Amino acid sequence: RNSIPRVLRALESGSVKIVGDGTNKLNIVYAEDVAEGAVLAATSPLAVCRAYNLSSSGEVTQRELLDALTDHLR
């Protein structure tokens, strides 16, 4: 909700910076996956006093994400 609109504006203005060669992996997470993780953490006794990092399955590089967004803008 916040990140993608900022990236789209940066792409449109030509001010996107690529980190290194763009093969760096990004942690993309869907809201539904965050909600599911929060419910699981809140309802499991095993989750007490633990911290979690959530991500969705699959991998995407910075270059792949920017290419997909650029294709969308055309």
Biopython code that builds the backbone (N, CA, C, O; Angstrom):
import numpy as np
from Bio.PDB.StructureBuilder import StructureBuilder

atoms = [
    (1, "ARG", "N", (0.811, -1.185, 0.000)),
    (1, "ARG", "CA", (0.000, 0.000, 0.000)),
    (1, "ARG", "C", (0.855, 1.251, 0.000)),
    (1, "ARG", "O", (0.466, 2.267, -0.575)),
    (2, "ASN", "N", (2.012, 1.192, 0.635)),
    (2, "ASN", "CA", (2.872, 2.370, 0.691)),
    (2, "ASN", "C", (4.065, 2.284, -0.243)),
    (2, "ASN", "O", (4.401, 3.257, -0.918)),
    (3, "SER", "N", (4.694, 1.145, -0.286)),
    (3, "SER", "CA", (5.944, 1.010, -1.036)),
    (3, "SER", "C", (5.750, 1.051, -2.542)),
    (3, "SER", "O", (6.452, 1.788, -3.235)),
    (4, "ILE", "N", (4.817, 0.278, -3.053)),
    (4, "ILE", "CA", (4.647, 0.182, -4.499)),
    (4, "ILE", "C", (4.286, 1.533, -5.113)),
    (4, "ILE", "O", (4.867, 1.891, -6.138)),
    (5, "PRO", "N", (3.348, 2.308, -4.536)),
    (5, "PRO", "CA", (3.084, 3.626, -5.132)),
    (5, "PRO", "C", (4.322, 4.527, -5.171)),
    (5, "PRO", "O", (4.512, 5.268, -6.135)),
    (6, "ARG", "N", (5.160, 4.472, -4.140)),
    (6, "ARG", "CA", (6.399, 5.272, -4.139)),
    (6, "ARG", "C", (7.334, 4.808, -5.235)),
    (6, "ARG", "O", (7.931, 5.627, -5.933)),
    (7, "VAL", "N", (7.469, 3.494, -5.395)),
    (7, "VAL", "CA", (8.350, 2.962, -6.441)),
    (7, "VAL", "C", (7.810, 3.330, -7.816)),
    (7, "VAL", "O", (8.580, 3.689, -8.707)),
    (8, "LEU", "N", (6.495, 3.246, -7.999)),
    (8, "LEU", "CA", (5.901, 3.621, -9.290)),
    (8, "LEU", "C", (6.169, 5.090, -9.606)),
    (8, "LEU", "O", (6.505, 5.426, -10.742)),
    (9, "ARG", "N", (6.023, 5.963, -8.615)),
    (9, "ARG", "CA", (6.308, 7.388, -8.851)),
    (9, "ARG", "C", (7.778, 7.592, -9.208)),
    (9, "ARG", "O", (8.099, 8.382, -10.095)),
    (10, "ALA", "N", (8.672, 6.877, -8.516)),
    (10, "ALA", "CA", (10.105, 6.991, -8.809)),
    (10, "ALA", "C", (10.413, 6.477, -10.214)),
    (10, "ALA", "O", (11.232, 7.062, -10.922)),
    (11, "LEU", "N", (9.761, 5.384, -10.623)),
    (11, "LEU", "CA", (9.957, 4.871, -11.983)),
    (11, "LEU", "C", (9.487, 5.888, -13.010)),
    (11, "LEU", "O", (10.167, 6.132, -14.006)),
    (12, "GLU", "N", (8.330, 6.477, -12.769)),
    (12, "GLU", "CA", (7.787, 7.455, -13.709)),
    (12, "GLU", "C", (8.675, 8.693, -13.827)),
    (12, "GLU", "O", (8.762, 9.303, -14.893)),
    (13, "SER", "N", (9.336, 9.058, -12.724)),
    (13, "SER", "CA", (10.193, 10.245, -12.748)),
    (13, "SER", "C", (11.631, 9.917, -13.143)),
    (13, "SER", "O", (12.450, 10.819, -13.316)),
    (14, "GLY", "N", (11.937, 8.628, -13.284)),
    (14, "GLY", "CA", (13.291, 8.221, -13.666)),
    (14, "GLY", "C", (14.307, 8.314, -12.548)),
    (14, "GLY", "O", (15.505, 8.422, -12.809)),
    (15, "SER", "N", (13.848, 8.272, -11.299)),
    (15, "SER", "CA", (14.773, 8.434, -10.171)),
    (15, "SER", "C", (14.968, 7.167, -9.345)),
    (15, "SER", "O", (15.346, 7.249, -8.176)),
    (16, "VAL", "N", (14.718, 6.002, -9.931)),
    (16, "VAL", "CA", (14.914, 4.739, -9.210)),
    (16, "VAL", "C", (16.395, 4.396, -9.181)),
    (16, "VAL", "O", (17.086, 4.496, -10.195)),
    (17, "LYS", "N", (16.868, 3.998, -8.032)),
    (17, "LYS", "CA", (18.262, 3.572, -7.868)),
    (17, "LYS", "C", (18.308, 2.052, -7.774)),
    (17, "LYS", "O", (17.572, 1.445, -6.995)),
    (18, "ILE", "N", (19.168, 1.450, -8.564)),
    (18, "ILE", "CA", (19.391, 0.002, -8.510)),
    (18, "ILE", "C", (20.542, -0.246, -7.537)),
    (18, "ILE", "O", (21.583, 0.406, -7.619)),
    (19, "VAL", "N", (20.349, -1.186, -6.622)),
    (19, "VAL", "CA", (21.398, -1.550, -5.684)),
    (19, "VAL", "C", (22.276, -2.593, -6.362)),
    (19, "VAL", "O", (21.793, -3.658, -6.748)),
    (20, "GLY", "N", (23.558, -2.293, -6.507)),
    (20, "GLY", "CA", (24.472, -3.224, -7.166)),
    (20, "GLY", "C", (24.025, -3.485, -8.594)),
    (20, "GLY", "O", (23.746, -2.555, -9.351)),
    (21, "ASP", "N", (23.960, -4.772, -8.954)),
    (21, "ASP", "CA", (23.550, -5.122, -10.322)),
    (21, "ASP", "C", (22.075, -5.505, -10.406)),
    (21, "ASP", "O", (21.603, -5.954, -11.451)),
    (22, "GLY", "N", (21.351, -5.325, -9.301)),
    (22, "GLY", "CA", (19.915, -5.600, -9.295)),
    (22, "GLY", "C", (19.548, -7.028, -8.991)),
    (22, "GLY", "O", (18.366, -7.369, -9.008)),
    (23, "THR", "N", (20.532, -7.888, -8.707)),
    (23, "THR", "CA", (20.218, -9.287, -8.401)),
    (23, "THR", "C", (19.967, -9.516, -6.914)),
    (23, "THR", "O", (19.758, -10.648, -6.478)),
    (24, "ASN", "N", (19.991, -8.431, -6.138)),
    (24, "ASN", "CA", (19.708, -8.576, -4.711)),
    (24, "ASN", "C", (18.259, -9.018, -4.520)),
    (24, "ASN", "O", (17.356, -8.533, -5.202)),
    (25, "LYS", "N", (18.052, -9.936, -3.591)),
    (25, "LYS", "CA", (16.729, -10.489, -3.338)),
    (25, "LYS", "C", (15.927, -9.537, -2.449)),
    (25, "LYS", "O", (16.467, -8.940, -1.518)),
    (26, "LEU", "N", (14.647, -9.404, -2.743)),
    (26, "LEU", "CA", (13.746, -8.577, -1.962)),
    (26, "LEU", "C", (12.772, -9.465, -1.199)),
    (26, "LEU", "O", (12.382, -10.528, -1.681)),
    (27, "ASN", "N", (12.388, -9.030, -0.023)),
    (27, "ASN", "CA", (11.404, -9.747, 0.766)),
    (27, "ASN", "C", (10.036, -9.143, 0.478)),
    (27, "ASN", "O", (9.683, -8.098, 1.023)),
    (28, "ILE", "N", (9.283, -9.795, -0.366)),
    (28, "ILE", "CA", (7.948, -9.335, -0.722)),
    (28, "ILE", "C", (6.965, -10.175, 0.082)),
    (28, "ILE", "O", (7.050, -11.403, 0.097)),
    (29, "VAL", "N", (6.042, -9.509, 0.742)),
    (29, "VAL", "CA", (5.071, -10.246, 1.557)),
    (29, "VAL", "C", (3.672, -9.701, 1.275)),
    (29, "VAL", "O", (3.457, -8.491, 1.223)),
    (30, "TYR", "N", (2.737, -10.616, 1.096)),
    (30, "TYR", "CA", (1.351, -10.263, 0.843)),
    (30, "TYR", "C", (0.619, -10.040, 2.162)),
    (30, "TYR", "O", (0.900, -10.710, 3.156)),
    (31, "ALA", "N", (-0.311, -9.105, 2.169)),
    (31, "ALA", "CA", (-1.057, -8.766, 3.388)),
    (31, "ALA", "C", (-1.759, -9.989, 3.968)),
    (31, "ALA", "O", (-1.802, -10.152, 5.188)),
    (32, "GLU", "N", (-2.303, -10.840, 3.125)),
    (32, "GLU", "CA", (-2.990, -12.043, 3.602)),
    (32, "GLU", "C", (-2.028, -12.952, 4.372)),
    (32, "GLU", "O", (-2.409, -13.555, 5.375)),
    (33, "ASP", "N", (-0.784, -13.048, 3.902)),
    (33, "ASP", "CA", (0.214, -13.870, 4.591)),
    (33, "ASP", "C", (0.586, -13.263, 5.947)),
    (33, "ASP", "O", (0.801, -13.991, 6.916)),
    (34, "VAL", "N", (0.661, -11.933, 6.015)),
    (34, "VAL", "CA", (0.938, -11.257, 7.291)),
    (34, "VAL", "C", (-0.202, -11.521, 8.269)),
    (34, "VAL", "O", (0.034, -11.829, 9.437)),
    (35, "ALA", "N", (-1.442, -11.398, 7.788)),
    (35, "ALA", "CA", (-2.596, -11.644, 8.651)),
    (35, "ALA", "C", (-2.601, -13.076, 9.169)),
    (35, "ALA", "O", (-2.856, -13.312, 10.349)),
    (36, "GLU", "N", (-2.321, -14.022, 8.294)),
    (36, "GLU", "CA", (-2.287, -15.430, 8.711)),
    (36, "GLU", "C", (-1.189, -15.660, 9.748)),
    (36, "GLU", "O", (-1.404, -16.365, 10.734)),
    (37, "GLY", "N", (-0.020, -15.070, 9.531)),
    (37, "GLY", "CA", (1.073, -15.204, 10.489)),
    (37, "GLY", "C", (0.741, -14.599, 11.841)),
    (37, "GLY", "O", (1.083, -15.161, 12.881)),
    (38, "ALA", "N", (0.070, -13.443, 11.824)),
    (38, "ALA", "CA", (-0.315, -12.788, 13.074)),
    (38, "ALA", "C", (-1.314, -13.644, 13.853)),
    (38, "ALA", "O", (-1.208, -13.780, 15.072)),
    (39, "VAL", "N", (-2.283, -14.216, 13.140)),
    (39, "VAL", "CA", (-3.271, -15.081, 13.801)),
    (39, "VAL", "C", (-2.586, -16.318, 14.387)),
    (39, "VAL", "O", (-2.864, -16.710, 15.520)),
    (40, "LEU", "N", (-1.693, -16.925, 13.611)),
    (40, "LEU", "CA", (-0.983, -18.109, 14.105)),
    (40, "LEU", "C", (-0.141, -17.773, 15.337)),
    (40, "LEU", "O", (-0.124, -18.537, 16.302)),
    (41, "ALA", "N", (0.548, -16.648, 15.309)),
    (41, "ALA", "CA", (1.381, -16.246, 16.449)),
    (41, "ALA", "C", (0.528, -15.924, 17.678)),
    (41, "ALA", "O", (0.929, -16.200, 18.808)),
    (42, "ALA", "N", (-0.638, -15.346, 17.451)),
    (42, "ALA", "CA", (-1.499, -14.952, 18.567)),
    (42, "ALA", "C", (-2.230, -16.133, 19.191)),
    (42, "ALA", "O", (-2.662, -16.053, 20.341)),
    (43, "THR", "N", (-2.375, -17.226, 18.451)),
    (43, "THR", "CA", (-3.178, -18.343, 18.958)),
    (43, "THR", "C", (-2.358, -19.571, 19.334)),
    (43, "THR", "O", (-2.915, -20.551, 19.829)),
    (44, "SER", "N", (-1.069, -19.538, 19.114)),
    (44, "SER", "CA", (-0.241, -20.702, 19.428)),
    (44, "SER", "C", (0.530, -20.487, 20.726)),
    (44, "SER", "O", (1.238, -19.489, 20.863)),
    (45, "PRO", "N", (0.405, -21.394, 21.665)),
    (45, "PRO", "CA", (1.184, -21.281, 22.897)),
    (45, "PRO", "C", (2.691, -21.342, 22.630)),
    (45, "PRO", "O", (3.482, -20.832, 23.424)),
    (46, "LEU", "N", (3.084, -21.953, 21.534)),
    (46, "LEU", "CA", (4.505, -22.053, 21.198)),
    (46, "LEU", "C", (5.090, -20.714, 20.758)),
    (46, "LEU", "O", (6.310, -20.560, 20.706)),
    (47, "ALA", "N", (4.239, -19.752, 20.443)),
    (47, "ALA", "CA", (4.698, -18.459, 19.924)),
    (47, "ALA", "C", (4.980, -17.429, 21.015)),
    (47, "ALA", "O", (5.480, -16.344, 20.719)),
    (48, "VAL", "N", (4.670, -17.748, 22.265)),
    (48, "VAL", "CA", (4.842, -16.790, 23.364)),
    (48, "VAL", "C", (6.306, -16.380, 23.485)),
    (48, "VAL", "O", (7.200, -17.227, 23.496)),
    (49, "CYS", "N", (6.538, -15.088, 23.573)),
    (49, "CYS", "CA", (7.877, -14.495, 23.747)),
    (49, "CYS", "C", (8.814, -14.773, 22.571)),
    (49, "CYS", "O", (10.030, -14.834, 22.750)),
    (50, "ARG", "N", (8.275, -14.936, 21.410)),
    (50, "ARG", "CA", (9.091, -15.161, 20.216)),
    (50, "ARG", "C", (8.834, -14.057, 19.203)),
    (50, "ARG", "O", (7.773, -13.432, 19.200)),
    (51, "ALA", "N", (9.809, -13.831, 18.354)),
    (51, "ALA", "CA", (9.676, -12.856, 17.267)),
    (51, "ALA", "C", (9.719, -13.607, 15.940)),
    (51, "ALA", "O", (10.372, -14.644, 15.826)),
    (52, "TYR", "N", (9.025, -13.081, 14.948)),
    (52, "TYR", "CA", (8.950, -13.743, 13.652)),
    (52, "TYR", "C", (9.204, -12.748, 12.523)),
    (52, "TYR", "O", (8.829, -11.579, 12.609)),
    (53, "ASN", "N", (9.836, -13.226, 11.486)),
    (53, "ASN", "CA", (9.974, -12.490, 10.232)),
    (53, "ASN", "C", (9.093, -13.201, 9.224)),
    (53, "ASN", "O", (9.232, -14.404, 9.004)),
    (54, "LEU", "N", (8.200, -12.462, 8.621)),
    (54, "LEU", "CA", (7.268, -13.064, 7.670)),
    (54, "LEU", "C", (7.652, -12.717, 6.244)),
    (54, "LEU", "O", (8.099, -11.607, 5.955)),
    (55, "SER", "N", (7.469, -13.680, 5.366)),
    (55, "SER", "CA", (7.643, -13.429, 3.940)),
    (55, "SER", "C", (6.760, -14.409, 3.187)),
    (55, "SER", "O", (6.389, -15.460, 3.709)),
    (56, "SER", "N", (6.436, -14.056, 1.976)),
    (56, "SER", "CA", (5.652, -14.953, 1.137)),
    (56, "SER", "C", (6.606, -15.892, 0.408)),
    (56, "SER", "O", (7.805, -15.623, 0.326)),
    (57, "SER", "N", (6.087, -16.971, -0.111)),
    (57, "SER", "CA", (6.948, -17.927, -0.806)),
    (57, "SER", "C", (7.432, -17.349, -2.126)),
    (57, "SER", "O", (6.804, -16.463, -2.705)),
    (58, "GLY", "N", (8.541, -17.859, -2.578)),
    (58, "GLY", "CA", (9.112, -17.398, -3.839)),
    (58, "GLY", "C", (10.165, -16.330, -3.609)),
    (58, "GLY", "O", (10.265, -15.748, -2.529)),
    (59, "GLU", "N", (10.938, -16.092, -4.637)),
    (59, "GLU", "CA", (11.997, -15.089, -4.561)),
    (59, "GLU", "C", (11.844, -14.126, -5.727)),
    (59, "GLU", "O", (11.407, -14.506, -6.813)),
    (60, "VAL", "N", (12.208, -12.882, -5.485)),
    (60, "VAL", "CA", (12.206, -11.893, -6.553)),
    (60, "VAL", "C", (13.414, -10.986, -6.344)),
    (60, "VAL", "O", (13.735, -10.607, -5.218)),
    (61, "THR", "N", (14.069, -10.651, -7.429)),
    (61, "THR", "CA", (15.196, -9.726, -7.333)),
    (61, "THR", "C", (14.689, -8.300, -7.552)),
    (61, "THR", "O", (13.580, -8.088, -8.043)),
    (62, "GLN", "N", (15.512, -7.343, -7.183)),
    (62, "GLN", "CA", (15.153, -5.948, -7.403)),
    (62, "GLN", "C", (14.904, -5.693, -8.889)),
    (62, "GLN", "O", (13.936, -5.023, -9.249)),
    (63, "ARG", "N", (15.757, -6.213, -9.737)),
    (63, "ARG", "CA", (15.618, -6.023, -11.181)),
    (63, "ARG", "C", (14.303, -6.626, -11.681)),
    (63, "ARG", "O", (13.600, -5.995, -12.470)),
    (64, "GLU", "N", (13.963, -7.842, -11.232)),
    (64, "GLU", "CA", (12.714, -8.487, -11.665)),
    (64, "GLU", "C", (11.494, -7.658, -11.250)),
    (64, "GLU", "O", (10.560, -7.489, -12.033)),
    (65, "LEU", "N", (11.506, -7.145, -10.021)),
    (65, "LEU", "CA", (10.387, -6.337, -9.556)),
    (65, "LEU", "C", (10.262, -5.056, -10.375)),
    (65, "LEU", "O", (9.170, -4.700, -10.818)),
    (66, "LEU", "N", (11.376, -4.371, -10.572)),
    (66, "LEU", "CA", (11.331, -3.121, -11.331)),
    (66, "LEU", "C", (10.924, -3.357, -12.784)),
    (66, "LEU", "O", (10.185, -2.558, -13.358)),
    (67, "ASP", "N", (11.399, -4.444, -13.378)),
    (67, "ASP", "CA", (11.002, -4.778, -14.755)),
    (67, "ASP", "C", (9.503, -5.034, -14.833)),
    (67, "ASP", "O", (8.845, -4.562, -15.760)),
    (68, "ALA", "N", (8.954, -5.775, -13.870)),
    (68, "ALA", "CA", (7.514, -6.070, -13.869)),
    (68, "ALA", "C", (6.707, -4.785, -13.696)),
    (68, "ALA", "O", (5.693, -4.598, -14.369)),
    (69, "LEU", "N", (7.140, -3.912, -12.813)),
    (69, "LEU", "CA", (6.429, -2.657, -12.605)),
    (69, "LEU", "C", (6.519, -1.760, -13.843)),
    (69, "LEU", "O", (5.544, -1.107, -14.216)),
    (70, "THR", "N", (7.686, -1.733, -14.471)),
    (70, "THR", "CA", (7.854, -0.935, -15.688)),
    (70, "THR", "C", (6.956, -1.453, -16.797)),
    (70, "THR", "O", (6.357, -0.662, -17.526)),
    (71, "ASP", "N", (6.853, -2.772, -16.937)),
    (71, "ASP", "CA", (5.943, -3.364, -17.930)),
    (71, "ASP", "C", (4.511, -2.927, -17.657)),
    (71, "ASP", "O", (3.749, -2.661, -18.586)),
    (72, "HIS", "N", (4.148, -2.854, -16.385)),
    (72, "HIS", "CA", (2.796, -2.451, -15.999)),
    (72, "HIS", "C", (2.509, -0.987, -16.378)),
    (72, "HIS", "O", (1.373, -0.637, -16.699)),
    (73, "LEU", "N", (3.537, -0.147, -16.340)),
    (73, "LEU", "CA", (3.342, 1.274, -16.632)),
    (73, "LEU", "C", (3.192, 1.571, -18.117)),
    (73, "LEU", "O", (2.701, 2.637, -18.489)),
    (74, "ARG", "N", (3.608, 0.642, -18.968)),
    (74, "ARG", "CA", (3.550, 0.868, -20.424)),
    (74, "ARG", "C", (2.154, 0.890, -20.940)),
    (74, "ARG", "O", (1.941, 1.069, -22.139)),
]
sb = StructureBuilder()
sb.init_structure("model")
sb.init_model(0)
sb.init_chain("A")
sb.init_seg("    ")
for serial, (resi, resn, name, xyz) in enumerate(atoms, 1):
    if name == "N":
        sb.init_residue(resn, " ", resi, " ")
    sb.init_atom(name, np.array(xyz, "f"), 0.0, 1.0, " ", f" {name:<3s}", serial, name[0])
structure = sb.get_structure()
